[in-house]
Amino acid sequence: MRLEKVQTYVTVPPNGIGGSFWVFVEVETDDGITGTGECYGVPVSGDLVGAMVQDTFARFLEGEDPHHLETMFRRVYSAGFTQRPDISMMGVFSGIEMAIWDILGKAHDVPVYELLGGKFHERLRTYSYLYPTQINHLGNPISGGGDVYHDGDAAAESALRFLEMGFTAIKQDPVGPYSFQGGRELSLAELDRAEYSVRCIREAVGDRADILLGTHGQMTTASAVRLARRIEPFDPLWFEEPCPPDQIDGLKAVAAKTSIPIAAGERLTTRKEFHDALRVGVRILQPNVGRSGGLWETKKISAIAELFNAQVAPHIYCGPVAHAAATHLGFTLPNFLILETILSDFHQEVVTSPLEWESGWMLPPREPGLGVDLNHDVLAAHPYATGGRLHLEMSQTPLDSNNSRLASELD
């Protein structure tokens, strides 16, 4: 069995949840098996990601035995005389590698988790962001009115709706826009607003749910420490990416000055960067398997985390194929903590067999491979147009010294 050809499909989720577009990959073997994968967050236009997939496959993977994953990883990791973490190349490879695991599972007639060490858990705990008003695929409203990012009362109302669905953990980012200028010192008004939001959620949910503070690197080190002190009384499960991901010493300083576990990883790739994060005190890793180097590399990342007594909470702000791959991986990890989950119609419609979620828990896939194949009719109905938004974007307008522009600048 040899890898013969690759095809990419770029689609636009109509509700915008999970990114402005998704890049799916289908890899075929010479004996007719097709595997499906998903590239996450490559910072160029979707059509260019497709071209990168084609080029990488032709150079390093075409004609290879799909079992030879270590060889294929090293080839791509070293592409162009780099041999270092490259978030674009690893995003491209991760999607292809995910599809290869799907092929292997189908070839051996077992779910992928059985090839990654076997099913360690019987079900996986999940969480969700507090998204703006929408109806999920189960027909339930999962957010109330109002601005759940900046209005603590609206966030608390939304949190209660998620509890009614069965979630025992919810996440929110209350500290404002993500800006290309990097970390900023939060104003007193922003600190007050963020503290009030967390307070409202905790008062609403009591001890029935964990609160995950899902910030995105918006703060300077000092500002992150100030916010951590304010929210410690509400006992959040984690404080996510309090400083920009290139500020590794900042993460170390925040981790040393708060009792809240520091989480990070959605913008990291390969075991090198995750090891660096563990060494400075990050104790909850959040790899996205569509960017972190694929399932095999992320399995290694998780094993390294065990040596630091750290846990893994896979990041899911993407489409359903990467979600499925992270689910398979999660079932194999002794140090699995919780899985991010997105429940929306389009996540269910774009694949032929959606993941099975039940009252806050992800159930193990039962079909061979990843268990999700693309619905090509749905893909064709939601095409990608070149030159649009990137998968995720930041504000391109610097904030003033008073940090006065808040909701108007939030992407």
C-alpha positions in Angstrom: 0.0 0.0 0.0 1.4 3.4 -1.1 0.3 7.0 -0.9 -0.8 8.0 -4.4 -2.5 11.4 -4.5 -3.9 14.2 -2.4 -6.8 16.6 -2.8 -7.8 19.7 -0.8 -11.1 21.3 -0.2 -11.6 24.7 1.4 -15.0 25.6 2.8 -16.6 28.5 4.6 -18.7 27.8 7.7 -21.7 30.1 7.3 -21.9 30.9 11.0 -18.2 31.7 11.2 -17.7 29.5 14.3 -14.5 27.5 14.1 -12.8 30.0 11.9 -13.5 31.9 8.6 -12.6 28.8 6.5 -11.5 25.2 6.9 -9.0 23.3 4.8 -9.7 19.6 4.5 -7.4 17.1 2.9 -8.1 13.7 1.3 -5.3 11.3 0.7 -5.7 8.3 -1.5 -3.7 5.1 -1.7 -2.8 2.9 -4.7 -5.3 0.3 -3.4 -8.2 2.7 -3.2 -8.4 3.7 0.5 -9.2 7.4 1.1 -8.2 9.2 4.3 -9.5 12.6 5.5 -7.6 15.2 7.4 -7.7 18.9 8.3 -5.0 21.6 8.3 -5.4 24.2 11.1 -4.6 27.8 11.1 -2.0 28.1 8.4 -1.6 31.9 8.1 -2.2 32.4 4.4 -5.3 32.3 2.1 -7.1 28.9 1.9 -6.2 28.3 -1.7 -2.5 28.8 -0.9 -2.8 26.3 1.9 -4.1 23.9 -0.7 -1.1 24.6 -3.0 1.3 24.0 0.0 -0.4 20.7 0.7 0.1 19.6 -2.9 3.7 20.6 -3.0 4.6 19.0 0.3 2.9 15.8 -0.6 4.6 15.6 -4.0 8.1 16.3 -2.5 8.1 14.2 0.6 5.2 11.8 0.9 4.0 10.5 -2.5 4.7 6.8 -3.0 5.5 6.3 0.7 4.2 3.4 2.8 1.6 5.1 5.1 3.0 3.2 8.1 6.2 5.2 7.8 5.0 8.2 9.8 8.3 8.9 11.5 10.2 9.1 8.3 7.5 11.4 6.7 7.5 13.7 9.8 11.3 14.1 9.7 11.3 14.9 6.0 8.7 17.6 6.3 10.1 18.9 9.6 13.5 19.3 7.9 12.1 20.8 4.6 14.2 23.5 3.0 17.1 23.0 5.4 15.0 24.2 8.4 14.8 21.3 10.9 13.0 23.5 13.5 9.4 24.3 14.4 7.6 25.9 11.5 3.9 26.6 12.2 2.9 26.8 8.5 4.7 23.6 7.4 3.5 21.7 10.5 -0.1 22.9 9.8 0.2 21.5 6.3 1.8 18.2 7.4 -0.6 17.8 10.3 -3.6 17.7 8.0 -1.9 15.2 5.7 -0.7 13.1 8.6 -4.2 13.0 10.1 -5.5 11.7 6.7 -2.8 9.0 6.8 -4.0 7.8 10.2 -7.5 7.6 8.8 -6.1 5.4 6.0 -4.3 3.2 8.5 -7.4 2.8 10.7 -9.5 1.8 7.6 -6.8 -0.6 6.4 -6.6 -2.4 9.7 -10.4 -2.1 10.3 -10.1 -0.3 13.7 -10.7 3.2 15.1 -7.5 5.3 15.1 -7.3 5.3 18.9 -6.6 1.6 18.8 -3.5 2.3 16.8 -2.3 5.0 19.2 -2.1 2.8 22.3 -5.8 1.8 22.7 -8.8 3.3 24.4 -7.8 4.4 27.9 -11.0 6.3 28.7 -14.6 5.3 28.2 -15.8 8.9 27.5 -14.2 12.3 27.4 -15.3 15.4 29.3 -15.9 18.4 27.1 -16.3 22.2 27.4 -17.4 25.0 25.1 -16.9 28.7 24.8 -19.8 30.9 25.5 -20.7 31.7 22.0 -23.1 34.5 20.9 -26.8 33.5 20.4 -27.3 30.4 18.2 -29.2 27.2 18.1 -27.1 24.1 18.1 -27.7 20.9 16.1 -29.8 19.5 18.9 -32.2 22.3 18.5 -31.3 24.0 21.8 -30.4 27.7 22.3 -26.9 27.8 23.6 -26.5 31.4 24.4 -28.7 34.2 25.6 -28.9 37.7 24.2 -26.3 40.4 24.9 -22.5 40.5 24.5 -21.2 37.3 26.2 -17.6 38.6 25.9 -18.0 42.0 27.6 -21.3 41.8 29.6 -21.0 39.7 32.7 -24.7 39.3 33.1 -25.1 38.1 29.6 -22.2 35.7 30.1 -23.8 34.3 33.3 -27.1 33.7 31.5 -25.3 32.0 28.7 -23.4 29.8 31.1 -26.6 28.5 32.6 -27.9 27.5 29.2 -24.7 25.4 28.6 -25.2 23.8 32.0 -28.7 22.8 30.9 -27.1 21.0 28.0 -24.9 18.9 30.2 -21.6 20.9 30.1 -19.6 21.0 33.4 -17.1 23.5 32.1 -17.4 26.7 30.1 -14.9 29.2 28.7 -14.9 32.9 28.2 -12.4 35.6 27.2 -13.5 38.8 28.9 -10.4 41.0 28.4 -11.0 42.5 25.0 -9.5 42.6 21.5 -6.6 40.6 20.2 -4.2 43.1 18.7 -1.1 42.8 16.4 0.7 45.1 18.8 1.1 42.3 21.3 0.5 42.4 25.0 -0.9 45.5 26.6 -1.4 46.8 30.1 -5.1 46.5 30.8 -6.9 49.6 32.1 -8.6 49.6 35.4 -11.9 49.6 33.6 -10.9 46.5 31.7 -9.7 44.8 34.8 -13.0 45.6 36.6 -15.1 44.4 33.7 -13.1 41.1 33.4 -13.4 40.5 37.2 -17.1 41.3 37.2 -17.7 38.8 34.3 -15.9 36.0 36.0 -17.7 36.8 39.3 -21.1 36.7 37.5 -20.4 33.3 36.0 -19.2 31.8 39.2 -22.3 33.1 41.1 -24.5 31.7 38.4 -23.0 28.2 38.1 -21.7 27.7 41.7 -19.7 24.5 41.9 -21.6 22.9 39.1 -19.1 23.9 36.4 -15.5 24.9 36.0 -14.7 28.3 34.6 -11.9 28.4 32.0 -10.4 31.9 31.5 -9.7 31.7 27.8 -7.6 34.8 27.1 -5.5 35.1 24.0 -2.2 36.7 24.8 -3.6 40.2 25.1 -1.7 41.2 28.3 1.7 42.3 29.5 3.2 40.1 32.2 2.4 42.6 34.9 -1.2 43.1 33.7 -1.7 39.3 33.6 -0.5 39.0 37.2 -2.9 41.8 38.3 -5.8 40.1 36.6 -4.9 36.7 38.1 -5.0 38.1 41.6 -8.4 39.5 41.0 -9.9 36.3 39.7 -8.2 33.8 42.0 -11.1 33.9 44.5 -13.4 32.4 41.7 -11.2 29.4 41.3 -10.9 29.1 37.5 -9.6 25.8 36.2 -7.0 27.6 34.1 -5.7 30.9 32.9 -5.0 30.5 29.2 -2.2 32.2 27.2 -2.1 35.3 29.5 0.9 36.7 27.5 1.6 36.4 23.8 3.1 33.0 22.8 6.5 34.5 22.1 6.8 35.8 25.6 7.9 32.6 27.2 9.5 34.3 30.2 6.3 36.2 30.7 4.4 32.9 31.0 7.0 31.8 33.6 6.5 34.9 35.7 2.7 34.7 35.7 2.8 31.0 36.5 5.1 31.7 39.5 2.7 34.4 40.9 -0.7 32.7 40.8 -2.3 29.5 42.0 -4.3 29.3 38.8 -2.9 26.7 36.4 -1.5 28.3 33.3 -2.6 26.8 30.0 -1.2 27.4 26.5 -0.6 25.7 23.2 -3.0 26.5 20.4 -0.3 28.6 18.7 2.6 26.2 19.4 3.9 23.4 17.2 6.0 20.3 17.8 7.4 18.9 21.0 10.2 21.5 21.0 7.8 24.4 21.7 5.6 22.5 24.0 8.6 21.4 26.0 9.7 25.0 26.3 6.2 25.8 27.7 6.4 23.0 30.2 9.8 24.1 31.4 8.5 27.6 32.4 5.5 26.3 34.3 2.6 25.7 31.9 0.7 22.8 33.3 -2.2 22.4 30.9 -1.2 21.9 27.2 -3.6 22.8 24.4 -2.3 21.4 21.2 -4.4 21.5 18.1 -3.6 18.3 16.2 -4.1 20.2 12.9 -1.1 22.4 13.7 1.0 20.7 16.4 2.6 18.2 14.0 -0.1 15.6 13.7 -1.3 12.8 15.9 2.0 11.0 16.3 3.9 14.1 17.3 1.1 15.2 19.7 1.2 11.8 21.3 4.9 12.5 22.0 4.0 15.9 23.3 1.5 14.4 25.7 4.1 11.8 26.9 6.5 14.6 27.7 3.8 16.4 29.6 3.4 13.4 31.9 7.0 13.9 33.1 6.0 17.4 34.3 2.8 16.1 35.9 0.9 18.2 33.3 -2.4 17.6 31.5 -3.6 17.9 28.0 -6.7 19.7 26.9 -6.9 19.6 23.0 -7.7 22.9 21.4 -10.7 22.9 18.9 -11.4 26.1 17.0 -11.6 24.4 13.7 -13.7 22.0 11.7 -15.0 18.5 12.6 -12.1 16.5 11.1 -9.5 17.9 13.4 -12.1 17.7 16.2 -12.4 13.9 15.4 -8.6 13.4 15.4 -8.3 15.2 18.8 -11.1 13.0 20.1 -9.3 9.8 19.1 -6.0 11.1 20.7 -7.8 12.1 23.9 -9.2 8.6 24.4 -5.6 7.3 24.5 -4.0 9.8 27.0 -3.7 9.0 30.7 -3.1 12.8 31.3 -6.1 13.9 29.2 -8.1 16.7 31.1 -10.9 18.0 28.9 -11.8 18.5 25.2 -12.9 21.7 23.6 -16.1 21.1 21.6 -18.1 23.1 19.1 -21.8 22.1 18.6 -23.2 23.8 15.5 -25.2 22.7 12.5 -22.4 23.1 10.0 -19.9 21.0 12.0 -22.5 18.2 11.8 -23.4 18.7 8.1 -20.0 18.9 6.5 -19.2 15.3 7.4 -21.2 12.2 6.8 -21.0 10.7 10.3 -20.7 13.4 13.0 -19.0 12.7 16.4 -21.3 11.4 19.1 -21.7 13.9 21.9 -24.0 13.2 24.9 -24.8 15.6 27.8 -21.3 17.1 28.2 -19.3 14.0 27.2 -17.8 12.8 23.9 -18.4 9.1 23.2 -15.8 7.0 21.5 -16.0 6.7 17.7 -16.8 3.2 16.6 -16.0 3.2 12.8 -12.6 2.3 11.4 -10.2 5.2 10.9 -11.3 8.6 12.2 -14.9 7.8 11.5 -15.7 11.1 9.7 -15.8 11.4 5.9 -16.5 14.6 4.0 -19.9 15.5 2.6 -18.9 16.8 -0.8 -22.3 18.2 -1.6 -22.1 20.4 1.5 -18.6 21.4 0.6 -19.7 22.4 -2.9 -22.5 24.5 -1.5 -20.1 26.6 0.7 -17.1 27.4 -1.5 -14.1 29.5 -0.5 -13.4 32.7 -2.5 -9.7 33.7 -2.7 -8.5 36.8 -1.0 -10.8 36.8 1.9 -10.1 36.7 5.6 -7.5 34.4 7.1 -8.7 31.5 9.3 -8.2 33.8 12.3 -7.2 37.4 12.4 -6.2 40.1 14.9 -7.1 43.8 15.2 -4.8 45.8 12.9 -5.4 49.0 14.8 -3.3 49.8 17.8 -5.1 50.5 21.0 -4.5 53.9 22.6 -2.8 54.4 26.0 -6.2 54.2 27.8 -7.2 51.0 26.1 -10.5 52.7 25.4 -11.5 50.8 22.3 -13.0 47.5 23.4 -16.0 45.9 21.7 -15.6 47.9 18.5 -12.2 46.4 18.0 -13.0 42.8 18.9 -12.8 40.4 16.0 
